[in-house]
Amino acid sequence: MPVEVQLQAIQYMQAMQAPQPNDAPADPAYAKQIANALAAIGKPDVVSSGRRIDIVLPRGCDATWPRQAIARHTGATLTTLLAHGVLVLRCADHEVQCLQSTRDADDVLCTHK
């Protein structure tokens, strides 16, 4: 991938998890609760004081995975996560990482490692 495209992807990933003035305060305890519920399917980690939840998977990360995992394993929605200050869900395996915005269900960025 050209360097310019790589830089744009990095900047976009940073912007996805940057709090906006109207975002709820981060709730690290809630983010930890959600991460714990995802422990059965991967290795979760709460990042940026609860603004992002990362899940490392043995395999299978794709653009649909973060939203589906939240719905199936936690019962939460992207809107609920956003209300608790979680801005991004990130899955990663040995080939791909995908970042799902909680602000917009259609806002998913996947990159190859």
Sequence and secondary structure as in RCSB ss.txt:
>XXXX:A:sequence
MPVEVQLQAIQYMQAMQAPQPNDAPADPAYAKQIANALAAIGKPDVVSSGRRIDIVLPRGCDATWPRQAIARHTG
ATLTTLLAHGVLVLRCADHEVQCLQSTRDADDVLCTHK
>XXXX:A:secstr
  HHHHHHHHHHHHHHTS  TTS    HHHHHHHHHHTTTTSEEEEEGGGTEEEEE SS   TTHHHHHHHHHT 
  HHHHHHTT  EEEEE SSEEEEEESS TT EEEEE 
